[in-house]
Amino acid sequence: MTTRHTSSVRAALAAAVLATTLPPAAALAAGDAAASARGAYIATTSGCVDCHMPTVMGPKGPEKALSLGLSGHPESLVMGTPPALSGNWVWVGAGTVTAFAGPWGVSYAANLTPDKETGIGNWREEDFVAALRSGRHMGVGRPIMPPMPWELIGKMSDDDLKAIYAFLQSQPPVRNRVPDYQPPAVAAQ
């Protein structure tokens, strides 16, 4: 066998190995679709939609504002000073189910859409998983405030958290700058 022939055989063999071990684009897309579908199921049954998709009053009472997606607390809805808490009343929530006040101050449901300026469009999958495991923004920033149950969600498997991330990244981006968290002293003003 000549050197030239041996090189051709090796190149063909390498191409065959790569072709059989690397998934085709359609398989990758199907995998993403399957992960996204699983993430949609988990996000819906685990309560992500409850707080991160605003609620509006419809003809039959409260209903989710589907057109807003998981965009969090509406930028246009300015919340006043929360009511004083006393006795067994330890926290209150806005009618949108996107703003909450308690001993921690006032917190707002984040924009989980892939908008690059106001949502999680610039987050990597690793940032998302780290945030939910550590209770810190992008895994290293400010604390994630109550009532976000990151302690429970952080116990999900890596595959489940990655599926939620895939679902969130598959949603239409919604430009909505959620207000910053207000510590107790600021919230009381």
C-alpha positions in Angstrom: 0.0 0.0 0.0 1.3 3.4 -0.9 1.6 6.2 1.6 -0.9 8.2 -0.5 -3.4 5.3 -0.4 -2.9 4.8 3.3 -3.6 8.5 3.9 -6.8 8.2 1.8 -7.9 5.1 3.8 -7.2 6.8 7.1 -9.1 10.0 6.0 -12.1 7.9 4.8 -12.1 5.9 8.1 -11.9 9.1 10.1 -14.8 10.6 8.2 -16.8 7.4 8.6 -16.2 7.3 12.4 -17.2 11.0 12.7 -20.3 10.5 10.5 -21.5 7.7 12.7 -20.7 9.3 16.1 -21.7 12.9 15.6 -25.5 13.4 15.5 -26.9 15.0 12.3 -28.4 18.5 12.6 -31.9 17.0 12.5 -31.1 14.8 15.5 -29.7 17.7 17.4 -32.8 19.8 16.7 -35.0 16.8 17.8 -33.0 16.6 21.0 -33.4 20.3 21.6 -37.1 20.0 20.9 -37.4 17.0 23.3 -35.5 18.9 26.0 -37.6 22.0 25.5 -40.8 20.0 25.7 -39.6 18.3 29.0 -38.6 21.7 30.3 -42.0 23.1 29.5 -43.6 20.3 31.4 -41.3 20.9 34.4 -41.7 24.7 34.4 -45.5 24.3 34.3 -45.8 21.6 36.9 -43.2 23.1 39.2 -44.7 26.5 39.4 -42.3 28.6 37.3 -45.2 29.8 35.2 -47.2 30.8 38.4 -45.0 33.7 39.2 -42.9 34.5 36.1 -46.0 34.8 33.8 -48.1 37.8 34.9 -51.7 37.3 35.9 -54.4 39.7 34.6 -58.1 39.9 35.4 -60.2 38.3 32.7 -63.9 37.9 32.3 -63.9 34.9 34.7 -61.4 36.2 37.1 -57.6 35.9 37.2 -55.9 34.4 34.2 -52.4 34.2 32.9 -51.3 36.8 30.3 -50.1 34.4 27.7 -48.9 37.2 25.4 -46.4 38.3 28.0 -44.8 34.9 28.3 -42.4 34.4 31.2 -41.5 38.0 31.2 -41.8 38.5 35.0 -43.2 41.6 36.8 -44.5 44.1 34.2 -42.1 47.1 33.8 -45.1 49.4 33.4 -46.7 48.4 36.7 -45.2 50.5 39.5 -46.0 49.1 42.9 -46.7 51.5 45.8 -45.5 51.0 49.4 -46.6 47.5 50.5 -49.1 47.2 53.3 -47.9 46.8 56.8 -47.6 43.2 57.9 -48.7 42.2 61.4 -49.8 39.1 63.3 -49.9 36.0 61.1 -49.6 38.1 57.9 -45.9 37.6 57.1 -46.0 38.4 53.4 -48.2 39.8 50.7 -48.4 39.4 46.9 -49.5 41.6 44.1 -52.6 40.7 42.0 -50.2 40.0 39.1 -48.5 37.3 41.2 -45.2 38.9 40.2 -44.4 41.1 43.2 -44.0 40.0 46.8 -43.4 41.9 50.0 -42.2 40.5 53.3 -39.5 40.8 55.9 -37.0 40.5 53.1 -38.3 43.7 51.4 -40.0 43.7 48.0 -39.0 41.2 45.3 -40.2 40.8 41.7 -40.4 37.8 39.5 -37.6 37.9 36.9 -37.9 38.0 33.2 -37.0 34.5 32.1 -37.4 35.1 28.4 -34.3 35.0 26.1 -34.3 38.8 25.7 -30.6 39.8 25.7 -31.1 43.1 27.5 -33.8 42.4 30.0 -34.1 38.6 30.3 -31.7 35.7 30.4 -30.7 35.8 26.7 -27.1 36.3 27.6 -27.0 33.5 30.3 -25.2 30.3 29.5 -26.8 27.0 30.6 -24.1 26.8 33.3 -25.1 30.2 34.7 -28.7 29.1 34.9 -27.9 25.8 36.7 -25.5 27.6 39.0 -28.1 30.2 39.9 -30.6 27.6 40.9 -28.1 25.6 42.8 -26.5 28.5 44.7 -29.4 30.9 45.1 -27.3 33.7 43.6 -27.9 35.6 40.3 -25.9 33.8 37.6 -24.4 31.7 40.4 -22.2 34.5 41.7 -24.2 37.7 42.0 -26.9 39.1 44.4 -29.0 36.6 46.3 -32.2 35.3 44.7 -35.0 36.6 47.0 -38.1 34.9 48.4 -40.5 33.6 47.5 -38.4 32.1 44.7 -38.0 28.4 45.9 -34.5 28.0 44.5 -33.6 25.6 47.4 -36.2 23.1 46.1 -35.6 23.7 42.4 -31.9 23.4 43.0 -32.4 19.8 44.0 -33.6 18.9 40.5 -31.3 16.8 38.4 -28.9 18.5 36.0 -30.9 17.1 33.1 -34.1 18.7 34.5 -32.5 22.1 35.0 -31.0 21.9 31.6 -34.4 21.0 30.1 -36.0 24.1 31.8 -33.2 26.2 30.4 -33.8 24.8 26.9 -37.5 25.6 27.2 -36.9 29.1 28.4 -34.4 29.7 25.5 -37.0 28.5 23.0 -39.5 31.1 24.0 -40.0 34.4 22.2 -37.9 37.2 23.8 -40.0 39.8 25.6 -38.4 43.2 26.3 -39.4 43.9 29.9 -37.1 45.4 32.5 -38.2 44.1 35.9 -37.7 46.5 38.8 -34.8 45.8 41.1 -35.3 44.1 44.4 -36.0 46.6 47.2 -34.5 46.0 50.7 -36.9 46.5 53.7 -35.7 50.1 54.4 -36.3 51.1 50.7 -39.6 49.2 50.5 -41.0 51.1 53.5 -40.5 54.5 51.9 
